[in-house]
Amino acid sequence: MTWKQQPATVSPPPSEDRIQIRARAILALVLLLPALFAAKFLLLATDRGGRCFVDDIECAPFPIGAFGALLAAVVVSAVAAVAAPAREARIALRVQLALEAVAVLLVLAFP
């Protein structure tokens, strides 16, 4: 009985599309914090935002729980975009960008 050596299985390198999706997901996650700060700064520059900041009059409380859940969903979708196969990663990237847009709009909605 002779043993035949099996060829080594090597996983193929990630495709260019996969690398671009990963880079875009990471870039979007990194740029989320400056986008949130810019949105808050622009909101505080308005008349209503300035009055809420200085006088605390006619201001609705910021929904911290909803915002935290939204940020957690952004992180989960970013991890999925980085770790999933190409087709699912593309969907996860779109979800991540949509959730980030909702987070910025939530910051803009509450001065």
Helices and strands as residue ranges (DSSP letters): H 16-44, H 47-54, H 64-83, H 86-109
